[in-house]
């Protein structure tokens, strides 16, 4: 499957579901929608062609592309990272996908005070499986999973 089709499938799965039954941006004043060159959302390969053209795309020193938003965009043209935030579909070596809080996320929802919509969690899990369907998105996604796993191991050392 072409990477663009994988990403469009991911977008479609997430189209009708959100983390909570209300606008969670009201909890933190939309903090996740306001970024800078250090707090943007990671883009998947080729995704810069699919997102809102008003979203700034910058390349980091290590070659990642980030979407940096001022707080307003066409919700139907948001990057995948925005759509799954603050969760992450963590894939294991055998392709099993578990949904976790993204360690990079600075979100009040990570404190556990709110219950996520089950449909959102299922959709994020399905996104992880879709990302494995294309060689380029799969390679990038596995790299992100590796980073998450490294963070988990570091965290375990402190508890």
C-alpha positions, 0 to 999 in steps of 0.5 A: 500500500502506498504511504499516502494511502496508509496515512489517509486510512489512518486519518479515516479511522480517526475521523469520528472519534476523539479522546474525550466526549468533549473538547479536551482543549478546554482543559488546557486552553489548547496547549497541544495546538500551539507549538514551536520549533521544539514542540511541534508534531512529528510528521510521517514520511510524505505527510507534509503533502497531506496536511493543511498548507497553513501549518508550518513544517520545519526540519529538525537537526536530526532530520525529522519533520515537525508540524508547527501550528499557531492553534488554528488549522483545518481539523480534517487536515491535521497531522496524524500525531495531532489526531492520536495525541496524547496516545501512541500505538506502541508496536512490539517486534511481533506486530502486536500494538498496545496503546500507551500515553506518548512519553513526549506528550505534555498533556493534562489527560495523562494524569488519569483524571479523565476516561478516554473514549474506547472508540478512540483507543481502538482507533489509535490501535488500528492506526498502529497496524495500518502504519505497518502496511507500508515499508517507509511508514513502517520503518519510521513508525518502528523508529518511533516505537524504539524511542518510546521503548527506550523512554519506558526502560529509563522510566522503569529504572526510577521506580 
